[in-house]
Structures are given as structure tokens and as C-alpha cells.
Amino acid sequence: MIFTLNAPMMDFLVLSVIARGDAYGYQISQIIKRASNTKDSTLYPILRRLQENNYLITYDQQYQGRNRKYYRITEEGLSQFRELCEEWETYKAAIDEIVNGGAANE
């Protein structure tokens, strides 16, 4: 089963991928497809928005005679990523509690 991802979750996933190392668009999309059936074309507006928010910078690098646009996370992006990680842990704990029956005990 694949769950629908909202905009904050997509931001979190994209920043998660790039926080581990510079990546290009197709590479990012293939990693995110493990959790979502998101189309490749959906990713580029997200990357553009993250770049406009100064969370990412880009650079071109040659690969097999063509230029690839790579994305690198900025200090602001790392700060946002850490904040989203904290929010994710809180959210995940709440979901786990509900799924495991914890909420019914209150």
C-alpha cells in the first residue's frame, strides 16, 4: 500500500535525500518512489520551491557528455531538515500509539 504524501512530507523526503549527499532530480525521484507513486514531474516544482526558500542550491556537472543539475542542501536547509526530523518523530510516535492501540486506553 502506498500512502498519499502531502507537501510538507515531500519537502521532508527531498531534504532527507539531499542531506545525505548531493543528488540530481531523477535520482531523487527514484528514491522517493519507494514511498510514493509520485510522478517525476511533481518533483521539480518542489525542488524549485526549496531552492527559492534557500534550502537548496544547484550546480551543473557533466555526465556522459550531458550536464546534470545537482542539488546541494544549504545550512538553512539543514536547519529545516532537523526541524522536520523532530516533527516526524513526534508524528510517528502518535501514529504508532494509535495503530498499536494506545489511544484506546485513555
Secondary structure, 3 states (H helix, E strand, C coil): CCCCCCHHHHHHHHHHHHHCCCEEHHHHHHHHCCCCCCCHHHHHHHHHHHHHCCCEEEEEEEECCEEEEEEEECHHHHHHHHHHHHHHHHHHHHHHHHHCCHHHHC
